[in-house]
Every structure is written in structure tokens, then in C-alpha cells.
Amino acid sequence: MSITPEREKAVSFTNPYYSNKLQFVGPKAHPFEPTAAAMKGMTVGAQRATELRWPITAVDRARFAVRRKGEALRALERLGVGKQATRFLGFPDQGTTGLLVHANEVAQHALDGVLRAWQPTVVVGPSLLDLHPDHSALAVMLSLALEELPRALAPRCHIRFLIHNPRLLARHEESLLRFLAPHKDLQEREVSGVYFLGRAGYDLLGRLFDHTRVNSSDHQVLVY
């Protein structure tokens, strides 16, 4: 249920975990106004919630999984990552918390096995502060799996992403803007390199030097 001033008069809400807006989507070549008169005679598709058909069956979830898997493979292909370099664990939608609470060893071992087999140097996963139950549960499972890795297999970097916590995201955005632009103008900042050297090793200096235009006085974005 979306939080509105009218509903807050009758219902006590917890912190929101997702920001959603109603939108109309149509072909770019045929602009239209989202009014009943302008859309008369058009074919309109609606999401399940719009039709008040909330129940989602196991068949629906299986169909969603196939679609999301295809979308992920196409996105990875655009990034140059082939199908042979991917593996899907098949954790259930809206069911990852159940796997964690009931200490599902099969799911945890599957995650452990992927980390040991692939031996990634960088791991990207959801944040513990994410309010979506699947995301926060997977964050716990991933942290447990990383703690069990031998030191020789431990990744150099663990990056966490946060999606379903708009209030916290807004505070981080505000803090970042204050840091970068305290007077509404971008400022120069010095950051100690000791932490990064400790994580990446001294070869980081050589890699930075190789990708930096030392004769340039402009800001540079380094990608390597």
C-alpha cells in the first residue's frame, strides 16, 4: 500500500522500503496524453495489481523467473559476458528469508560452492540495510559464505548495493553532495591511498600511473 497523507490519518505505517510511481508507457513515435479522451480506442495493457488480482501462483513465479533470467543474460551479453560465465542459483522469489531462517544448507552450500569455484576478486551483493526481505536475507547469506572462505580465496573487495530504503538513500545522497559541493560548487578533495594500497597491493600504483595522463590538468575518470 502506498503511503499518502489521507491514509496516514487512518493507518500507522512503518518505514517505506520501495518508491513506486504510476506511469503510462507507449511507443515514442506516437505521443499521447494519459487521459480517457486521448486514449479512447487504444489497446491498454495493465499490471496485475491494477486489475486487483493480487494472488501470485507458483506457475506465475516460474514464468517470472524465466523472464528475469532472459533479461539478465541479455544485459550481461551487452557487457561482454557470455552465458558460459554465468550461473543462476534459483533462490525463490519472496522466499530467501525462509531459506535463511530455516538454515537451508542446500542453498548456503550452493552459494559457498560458487564462491569457491569462481574465486572472484570482487563480490557485489545487496546491503544488510535493504528493507526488501529477499535482499537483506541474501546479504546475510553472502556474508556468512564469505566468512567461511579460506584467506587465500577471500575477495579483495565486497561491494554492497542498496535499493529498497529510500530514506537512507536520500540521507546518503545529501551527505555526498555536502562533501563534494559544500558551497554548491565542486571542490577538490584529497583521499588517503593507504586503504586502497592495503586492499589492492602496491601494483595499484603502477596501474594508476599507466592509466593516468600525467600532463593533463583536467579531472580524469580511470577505468582499467
N, C-alpha and C positions, 0 to 999 in steps of 0.2 A: 504494500500500500504506500503510495506516495504521500509525503508529508506536506500538508497545506495548512495555512492559518486557520481555516474553518475546521479541519479535522483535529488540529491541536486543541481546540476548545472542548472536544469530547473524548479524545484518546491521548494517553501518555505514551510518547514514542521514545525508543532508545536512540542511540547514535545511528545516523544513516550510514549504510555501507555501499550504496551504489547510487549514482546520479543518472537518471533516465529522463529523456525528453521525447515527446511525441513528434514524429516527423512524417512528411509525405515524400516519397521517392519516386521520381519519374524520369523518362528519357530527357537528356539535356537538350536535344533538338526540338522538344515540344514543351516549352514552359507553360505552366498553368497556375492558377490561383486555387488554393485549398479551400474552396467554398462549394456549397452544394450546387449552386447555379453553374459555376465554371466547370464542375466535374460531371455534370449531367451527361449520361450516355457513355461514360468511360468505364472500363473494367478496373475495379479496385481490389487489390489483394490485402488481406489483413492478417496480423499475427494472431496466434491462438488466444492470447489474453483479451484482445479486442472483441472476440466473439464470446467471451466469458466461458471458454472451455478450458478450465484450469487443469484438470487431471491429465497427467502425462504417463503413458503406459510404458512397459518395458520395450515394446515394439518402437515407440516413438524415440526412446533413448538410444536404441540401437541405430535407428535411422540418423539421429543427430550425430552419433559417433562416427558413422561412415562419412557424413558430410564434413565434419570438422577435420577428420583425418585427411580427406582430399584437399581441403583448404590449406592445411599445414604443409602438405607435400608440395603443393603448387607455390606457396610462399617460399619454402626452402629452395625450391628449384630456381626461383628468381634470384636467390642469393648465391647460387652456385653450389648448393648442397644436394647431392643426389639421393635417391631413395635408399641406396645401399648404405648410406651413412646415417640412417635414422632408425629409431626403434620406439615403438609405442607400447607403454606399459598396460594400457587398458584399464586404469583405475576407474571405478564407476562414477558417473556424474551425480553430485549430491550424496556421494557415499564414501568419500575419502575419510571423513571424520569417523565413520563407523569402522573403517579398517584400522585407524589409529587407536580408537577407544578399546576395541576388542583385540588389540595386539595381533593383527593378522600377519603371521610370519611369512606367508607366501608373498604378500605384497611387499613387505620390508626386505625380504631376500631378493626379490626382483629388482628393487632399487639398488640394493647393495651390489648385486651382480653386475648391473650396468656400469656402476662407478668403477668397479674393479676391472671389468673387461675393457672399457674405453679409456680409463686412466686420464680423464680430462685435466687440463691445466687451469681452466676457468669453468666454474659452475655458476649457472644462472637459475635462480628459483624464486618462488614467492616469499614475501615477508611474513614474519610472525605477527606483524601488526595489521595484516589484511583481515578485514571483517567477514570476508566470504569464507564459509566453513571449509570448503574444498581447498582453498589457497592456504589458509593458516594450518590446516592439518598436514598438507603436503610439505609445508615449511618445516614442521616438527619432524616428519619422517626423513626429510632430506638432511636435517641437522644431525639426527641420530645416525644416519648412514655415514655421513662424513666423519663423525667422531670415531667410528669403528674402523676407518681406513688406516692401514699402516702409514707411518710417516712418509715413507718413500712414495706412496701413491696419493698423498694428500694434494689437492689442487692448490695452486698458488693464490687463487683469488676466488672468493664466493660473493657473487653479486646478487642482491635481493631486489625484487621489484614490488611496488605497492600499487594496487588498482582500486580496491573497494574500501576506501577510507577517505572520503572527500575532505573532511575537516582537517585531518592530519596532513593530507597533501597540500591543502591551502596554506597551512602554517609553514610547511617546509618551503613552499614556493615564496612566501613572503620573506622568510629568513634568507633565502638565497638571493632574492632581489636586493634586500638590505645590504648583504655582503658585497655583491657585485656593483651595486649602484646606490651607495648611501645618500648621495645628493642628486639622485635621478640621472646620474651620468656614470658610465662605466669607469671603473677605477683599476689601476694596476694592482696586482696582488702578488706577494711572494709566498711560496709554499715550500716547506722543508722537504727535501728529497730523501731524507733518511728512511722514512717509512717505505717509500716505493723501492728504494735500493734493497731494503730488507726482504721485500716480497718478491722482487724480480731478479735480484742479483746484480753484480757490478756490470754485467754485459748490457744492462739497461742504458748506461751512459753512452756506450758505443752506438747502440741502436738509435738513441735520440739524436746523436751527432750526425749519423748517416742520413736522417730524415729531416734535418733542420737546415734551412737556408740561412747560413750564418751571416751573410751580407745583407739580409733583409731586416728592416726596422719595423715591418708590419707584424700584426698578430698572425700566428700560424696555427693551423689545426694539423696535428700529426696523426697519420693513420699508417700503421705498419702491422 
